[in-house]
Amino acid sequence: MYLGIDWGGTKMEVIALDRDGKTRARHRIATPTSGYDDCIRAVLELVTAAEQTAGETGSIGIGIPGSPNPRTGIVRNSNAVLLNGRPLGRDLEAALGRPVRLANDANCLAVSEAVDGAGRHENIVFGIIVGTGHGGGLAIGKHVHAGYQGVAAEVGHYPLPWMTPQEYPGHKCWCGKHGCLDMYACGTGVELDYRLTTGIDRRGRDIIADKRAGDPVATQVYGRFVDRLARSLALLTNVVDPDVFVLGGGMSNVDEIYDELPGLIVNYLFGDSFETPIRKAVHGDSSGVRGAAWLWKD
């Protein structure tokens, strides 16, 4: 049995899968806000609950915001800041009494969709979370490819490619740099663009609804969003050229993007055509927790 935990900013979820991917148990709790040690205890509680429900023990994989340094095990680059600087893997193994595998949550998306999702027939799967923020994950041969530094596919924190003069030098990101894709090609980026254009705060889903109703400002904001996403996919194609892109997160549910992206990407690509499939994650919001479980799959 494979146990996966999705460690999110507001909720923690555990899933227990058998070898065929059938769910044996599933539980969800609010992520503790009272401190690091309470979060460790919450993971232990989730594992215990899942194993009691399923009636057996299993391997444990955990998807986290941020990533562990592959040599020191110290977590860095997490927007769940209480994890930064912590030897999370070692602390979890001490609490659980067994080995634990950690991976960035976007890498878990890629693994989930590579094993039994939208990329199950492909070798190189690039997963992109287009949600509140923008993150990337890479699976090769159905396993995480984290790279020598453990930061492969961190696309949310490279600069928006091919910036226009109006975009340069870019918004300041929470990481401290300017122009990161995490501030543009995501739901937060759409909302920020709309607010800077109109002076009005509006939710991303409402902006998309306005665009579908023909609102000209919402249409312009959406057009900039999909073009910015296309620039990123073009750059990734030039560098990695994966067999498939799989999109997750709330903005991946905007069905229009799948028809519009290929024609935009080719404008930036170092080539004369773009044929790479772009697919919506089959497992949707469950891709992260399922991918965490599959971190142990041979």
Secondary structure, DSSP 8 states (H G I E B T S, - for coil): -EEEEEE-SSEEEEEEE-TT--EEEEEEEE---S-HHHHHHHHHHHHHHHHHHHTS--EEEEEESSEE-TTT--EES-SSGGGTT--HHHHHHHHHTS-EEEEEHHHHHHHHHHHHSTTTT-SEEEEEEESSSEEEEEEETTEE---TTS-TT-GGGSB-TT--TTTTT--B-TTS-BSBGGGTSSHHHHHHHHHHHHS----HHHHHHHHHTT-HHHHHHHHHHHHHHHHHHHHHHHHT--SEEEEESGGGG-THHHHHHHHHHTTTSSSS-----EEE-TTGGGHHHHHHHGGG--
